Amino acid sequence: RLEEFLKKEVDLELSTLPDFEERVIDFSEVEQLMNSINTIPAPCAPVINPQAPNTATGTSLRVCWGLFSDDTVECYQLCYKPVSNERSSDEQAEHTLKVKETYCTITNLLPNTQYEFWVSALNASGISPPSERTVYVTAPSPPTIKNKKIRSCENAALVCWESRDMNPVDSYTVEL
Protein backbone atom coordinates (compact mmCIF):
# COMPACT_ATOMS: atom_id res chain seq x y z
CA ARG A 1 0.00 0.00 0.00
CA LEU A 2 2.79 2.38 0.80
CA GLU A 3 4.24 1.88 -2.65
CA GLU A 4 0.93 2.73 -4.28
CA PHE A 5 0.51 5.80 -2.10
CA LEU A 6 3.95 7.13 -2.99
CA LYS A 7 3.22 6.75 -6.70
CA LYS A 8 0.16 8.99 -6.50
CA GLU A 9 0.51 12.70 -7.21
CA VAL A 10 -0.66 14.74 -4.32
CA ASP A 11 -1.74 18.38 -4.69
CA LEU A 12 -0.50 20.24 -1.63
CA GLU A 13 -1.76 23.65 -2.63
CA LEU A 14 -3.41 25.50 0.22
CA SER A 15 -6.74 27.09 -0.50
CA THR A 16 -6.08 30.09 1.78
CA LEU A 17 -2.80 31.81 2.49
CA PRO A 18 -1.72 31.84 6.12
CA ASP A 19 -2.02 35.23 7.78
CA PHE A 20 1.12 35.88 9.86
CA GLU A 21 1.69 39.13 11.67
CA GLU A 22 5.08 40.78 11.51
CA ARG A 23 6.12 41.33 15.08
CA VAL A 24 9.07 43.48 16.08
CA ILE A 25 10.42 42.58 19.47
CA ASP A 26 12.01 45.42 21.44
CA PHE A 27 15.17 44.16 23.12
CA SER A 28 16.51 47.62 24.07
CA GLU A 29 15.90 47.18 27.82
CA VAL A 30 17.44 43.71 27.81
CA GLU A 31 20.40 45.00 25.78
CA GLN A 32 20.94 47.85 28.26
CA LEU A 33 20.88 45.43 31.18
CA MET A 34 23.33 43.07 29.46
CA ASN A 35 25.67 45.95 28.62
CA SER A 36 25.58 47.25 32.19
CA ILE A 37 26.55 43.81 33.49
CA ASN A 38 29.52 43.40 31.14
CA THR A 39 30.95 46.92 31.23
CA ILE A 40 33.43 48.34 33.66
CA PRO A 41 33.20 51.95 34.75
CA ALA A 42 35.62 54.57 33.49
CA PRO A 43 38.47 55.05 35.98
CA CYS A 44 38.71 57.84 38.55
CA ALA A 45 41.32 60.57 38.21
CA PRO A 46 44.84 59.44 39.19
CA VAL A 47 46.86 61.35 41.80
CA ILE A 48 50.26 62.58 40.65
CA ASN A 49 53.00 62.48 43.30
CA PRO A 50 55.12 65.53 44.14
CA GLN A 51 58.69 65.44 42.87
CA ALA A 52 60.84 63.13 44.98
CA PRO A 53 64.54 63.80 45.74
CA ASN A 54 67.07 62.43 43.24
CA THR A 55 64.50 61.94 40.45
CA ALA A 56 65.91 64.59 38.14
CA THR A 57 68.95 65.07 35.98
CA GLY A 58 69.74 68.04 33.78
CA THR A 59 67.77 66.50 30.91
CA SER A 60 65.33 64.02 32.49
CA LEU A 61 62.62 63.64 35.15
CA ARG A 62 61.00 60.58 36.71
CA VAL A 63 57.29 61.20 37.34
CA CYS A 64 55.16 58.87 39.52
CA TRP A 65 51.41 58.68 40.20
CA GLY A 66 48.81 56.34 41.67
CA LEU A 67 45.10 55.54 42.01
CA PHE A 68 43.01 55.76 45.16
CA SER A 69 40.54 53.20 43.84
CA ASP A 70 40.57 49.65 42.46
CA ASP A 71 39.72 50.83 38.95
CA THR A 72 40.58 48.71 35.94
CA VAL A 73 43.17 50.62 33.92
CA GLU A 74 44.62 49.61 30.55
CA CYS A 75 47.10 52.49 30.26
CA TYR A 76 47.78 56.05 31.33
CA GLN A 77 48.07 59.24 29.33
CA LEU A 78 50.83 61.47 30.71
CA CYS A 79 50.85 65.09 29.52
CA TYR A 80 53.45 67.75 30.17
CA LYS A 81 54.66 71.15 29.04
CA PRO A 82 57.32 73.64 30.16
CA VAL A 83 56.14 76.26 32.65
CA SER A 84 56.45 79.79 31.34
CA ASN A 85 55.76 83.20 32.84
CA GLU A 86 55.05 84.64 29.42
CA ARG A 87 51.48 85.36 28.38
CA SER A 88 51.75 82.97 25.43
CA SER A 89 52.17 79.96 27.74
CA ASP A 90 49.02 78.34 26.27
CA GLU A 91 50.75 78.24 22.91
CA GLN A 92 53.74 76.23 24.22
CA ALA A 93 54.16 72.67 23.02
CA GLU A 94 52.19 70.15 25.04
CA HIS A 95 53.49 66.57 24.93
CA THR A 96 51.45 63.38 25.51
CA LEU A 97 52.78 59.89 26.24
CA LYS A 98 50.92 56.57 26.63
CA VAL A 99 52.31 54.61 29.57
CA LYS A 100 51.42 51.16 30.99
CA GLU A 101 53.00 51.67 34.44
CA THR A 102 52.35 54.24 37.17
CA TYR A 103 55.66 55.99 36.49
CA CYS A 104 57.59 57.36 33.54
CA THR A 105 61.03 58.84 32.90
CA ILE A 106 60.86 61.74 30.46
CA THR A 107 64.07 62.55 28.60
CA ASN A 108 65.36 65.30 26.28
CA LEU A 109 64.31 68.09 28.64
CA LEU A 110 66.01 71.43 29.25
CA PRO A 111 68.23 71.83 32.35
CA ASN A 112 67.00 73.88 35.34
CA THR A 113 63.52 74.18 33.83
CA GLN A 114 60.08 73.76 35.41
CA TYR A 115 57.64 71.36 33.73
CA GLU A 116 53.95 70.96 34.47
CA PHE A 117 52.63 67.35 34.49
CA TRP A 118 49.15 65.81 34.63
CA VAL A 119 47.92 62.26 33.98
CA SER A 120 44.66 60.48 33.02
CA ALA A 121 43.76 56.78 33.23
CA LEU A 122 42.16 54.89 30.31
CA ASN A 123 40.18 51.66 30.00
CA ALA A 124 37.62 50.20 27.56
CA SER A 125 34.86 52.41 28.99
CA GLY A 126 36.69 55.69 28.56
CA ILE A 127 39.16 58.14 30.01
CA SER A 128 39.28 59.52 33.53
CA PRO A 129 39.36 63.20 34.39
CA PRO A 130 42.95 64.50 34.51
CA SER A 131 44.87 64.61 37.77
CA GLU A 132 45.79 67.88 39.42
CA ARG A 133 48.73 69.53 37.67
CA THR A 134 52.10 69.23 39.41
CA VAL A 135 55.34 71.08 38.69
CA TYR A 136 58.68 69.21 38.50
CA VAL A 137 62.09 70.84 37.95
CA THR A 138 65.10 69.44 36.09
CA ALA A 139 68.54 69.72 37.69
CA PRO A 140 70.77 72.62 36.69
CA SER A 141 73.65 72.11 34.28
CA PRO A 142 77.06 71.83 35.92
CA PRO A 143 78.84 75.18 36.01
CA THR A 144 81.89 75.94 33.90
CA ILE A 145 85.06 76.52 35.91
CA LYS A 146 87.08 79.51 34.71
CA ASN A 147 90.57 78.01 34.66
CA LYS A 148 92.35 81.32 34.00
CA LYS A 149 90.91 82.86 37.19
CA ILE A 150 92.00 80.08 39.58
CA ARG A 151 94.39 81.34 42.28
CA SER A 152 95.92 79.46 45.17
CA CYS A 153 98.36 79.86 48.02
CA GLU A 154 99.53 77.71 50.93
CA ASN A 155 96.26 77.96 52.96
CA ALA A 156 93.59 78.97 50.42
CA ALA A 157 92.31 78.63 46.88
CA LEU A 158 90.11 80.85 44.75
CA VAL A 159 87.93 79.03 42.23
CA CYS A 160 85.59 80.91 39.89
CA TRP A 161 82.80 79.47 37.76
CA GLU A 162 79.82 80.58 35.74
CA SER A 163 76.43 79.02 35.35
CA ARG A 164 75.28 77.79 31.97
CA ASP A 165 71.63 78.00 33.02
CA MET A 166 69.15 80.67 31.98
CA ASN A 167 67.23 80.37 35.28
CA PRO A 168 68.97 81.28 38.56
CA VAL A 169 70.51 78.45 40.60
CA ASP A 170 69.77 78.35 44.36
CA SER A 171 73.20 77.18 45.53
CA TYR A 172 76.41 75.38 44.60
CA THR A 173 78.36 72.71 46.45
CA VAL A 174 82.15 72.79 46.16
CA GLU A 175 83.99 69.55 46.88
CA LEU A 176 87.70 69.26 47.49
C-alpha positions as CSV (number, residue, x, y, z in Angstrom):
1,R,0.0,0.0,0.0
2,L,2.8,2.4,0.8
3,E,4.2,1.9,-2.6
4,E,0.9,2.7,-4.3
5,F,0.5,5.8,-2.1
6,L,3.9,7.1,-3.0
7,K,3.2,6.7,-6.7
8,K,0.2,9.0,-6.5
9,E,0.5,12.7,-7.2
10,V,-0.7,14.7,-4.3
11,D,-1.7,18.4,-4.7
12,L,-0.5,20.2,-1.6
13,E,-1.8,23.7,-2.6
14,L,-3.4,25.5,0.2
15,S,-6.7,27.1,-0.5
16,T,-6.1,30.1,1.8
17,L,-2.8,31.8,2.5
18,P,-1.7,31.8,6.1
19,D,-2.0,35.2,7.8
20,F,1.1,35.9,9.9
21,E,1.7,39.1,11.7
22,E,5.1,40.8,11.5
23,R,6.1,41.3,15.1
24,V,9.1,43.5,16.1
25,I,10.4,42.6,19.5
26,D,12.0,45.4,21.4
27,F,15.2,44.2,23.1
28,S,16.5,47.6,24.1
29,E,15.9,47.2,27.8
30,V,17.4,43.7,27.8
31,E,20.4,45.0,25.8
32,Q,20.9,47.9,28.3
33,L,20.9,45.4,31.2
34,M,23.3,43.1,29.5
35,N,25.7,45.9,28.6
36,S,25.6,47.2,32.2
37,I,26.6,43.8,33.5
38,N,29.5,43.4,31.1
39,T,31.0,46.9,31.2
40,I,33.4,48.3,33.7
41,P,33.2,52.0,34.7
42,A,35.6,54.6,33.5
43,P,38.5,55.0,36.0
44,C,38.7,57.8,38.5
45,A,41.3,60.6,38.2
46,P,44.8,59.4,39.2
47,V,46.9,61.4,41.8
48,I,50.3,62.6,40.6
49,N,53.0,62.5,43.3
50,P,55.1,65.5,44.1
51,Q,58.7,65.4,42.9
52,A,60.8,63.1,45.0
53,P,64.5,63.8,45.7
54,N,67.1,62.4,43.2
55,T,64.5,61.9,40.5
56,A,65.9,64.6,38.1
57,T,69.0,65.1,36.0
58,G,69.7,68.0,33.8
59,T,67.8,66.5,30.9
60,S,65.3,64.0,32.5
61,L,62.6,63.6,35.1
62,R,61.0,60.6,36.7
63,V,57.3,61.2,37.3
64,C,55.2,58.9,39.5
65,W,51.4,58.7,40.2
66,G,48.8,56.3,41.7
67,L,45.1,55.5,42.0
68,F,43.0,55.8,45.2
69,S,40.5,53.2,43.8
70,D,40.6,49.6,42.5
71,D,39.7,50.8,38.9
72,T,40.6,48.7,35.9
73,V,43.2,50.6,33.9
74,E,44.6,49.6,30.6
75,C,47.1,52.5,30.3
76,Y,47.8,56.0,31.3
77,Q,48.1,59.2,29.3
78,L,50.8,61.5,30.7
79,C,50.9,65.1,29.5
80,Y,53.5,67.8,30.2
81,K,54.7,71.2,29.0
82,P,57.3,73.6,30.2
83,V,56.1,76.3,32.7
84,S,56.5,79.8,31.3
85,N,55.8,83.2,32.8
86,E,55.1,84.6,29.4
87,R,51.5,85.4,28.4
88,S,51.7,83.0,25.4
89,S,52.2,80.0,27.7
90,D,49.0,78.3,26.3
91,E,50.8,78.2,22.9
92,Q,53.7,76.2,24.2
93,A,54.2,72.7,23.0
94,E,52.2,70.2,25.0
95,H,53.5,66.6,24.9
96,T,51.5,63.4,25.5
97,L,52.8,59.9,26.2
98,K,50.9,56.6,26.6
99,V,52.3,54.6,29.6
100,K,51.4,51.2,31.0
101,E,53.0,51.7,34.4
102,T,52.3,54.2,37.2
103,Y,55.7,56.0,36.5
104,C,57.6,57.4,33.5
105,T,61.0,58.8,32.9
106,I,60.9,61.7,30.5
107,T,64.1,62.6,28.6
108,N,65.4,65.3,26.3
109,L,64.3,68.1,28.6
110,L,66.0,71.4,29.2
111,P,68.2,71.8,32.3
112,N,67.0,73.9,35.3
113,T,63.5,74.2,33.8
114,Q,60.1,73.8,35.4
115,Y,57.6,71.4,33.7
116,E,54.0,71.0,34.5
117,F,52.6,67.4,34.5
118,W,49.1,65.8,34.6
119,V,47.9,62.3,34.0
120,S,44.7,60.5,33.0
121,A,43.8,56.8,33.2
122,L,42.2,54.9,30.3
123,N,40.2,51.7,30.0
124,A,37.6,50.2,27.6
125,S,34.9,52.4,29.0
126,G,36.7,55.7,28.6
127,I,39.2,58.1,30.0
128,S,39.3,59.5,33.5
129,P,39.4,63.2,34.4
130,P,42.9,64.5,34.5
131,S,44.9,64.6,37.8
132,E,45.8,67.9,39.4
133,R,48.7,69.5,37.7
134,T,52.1,69.2,39.4
135,V,55.3,71.1,38.7
136,Y,58.7,69.2,38.5
137,V,62.1,70.8,38.0
138,T,65.1,69.4,36.1
139,A,68.5,69.7,37.7
140,P,70.8,72.6,36.7
141,S,73.6,72.1,34.3
142,P,77.1,71.8,35.9
143,P,78.8,75.2,36.0
144,T,81.9,75.9,33.9
145,I,85.1,76.5,35.9
146,K,87.1,79.5,34.7
147,N,90.6,78.0,34.7
148,K,92.3,81.3,34.0
149,K,90.9,82.9,37.2
150,I,92.0,80.1,39.6
151,R,94.4,81.3,42.3
152,S,95.9,79.5,45.2
153,C,98.4,79.9,48.0
154,E,99.5,77.7,50.9
155,N,96.3,78.0,53.0
156,A,93.6,79.0,50.4
157,A,92.3,78.6,46.9
158,L,90.1,80.8,44.7
159,V,87.9,79.0,42.2
160,C,85.6,80.9,39.9
161,W,82.8,79.5,37.8
162,E,79.8,80.6,35.7
163,S,76.4,79.0,35.4
164,R,75.3,77.8,32.0
165,D,71.6,78.0,33.0
166,M,69.2,80.7,32.0
167,N,67.2,80.4,35.3
168,P,69.0,81.3,38.6
169,V,70.5,78.5,40.6
170,D,69.8,78.4,44.4
171,S,73.2,77.2,45.5
172,Y,76.4,75.4,44.6
173,T,78.4,72.7,46.4
174,V,82.1,72.8,46.2
175,E,84.0,69.5,46.9
176,L,87.7,69.3,47.5
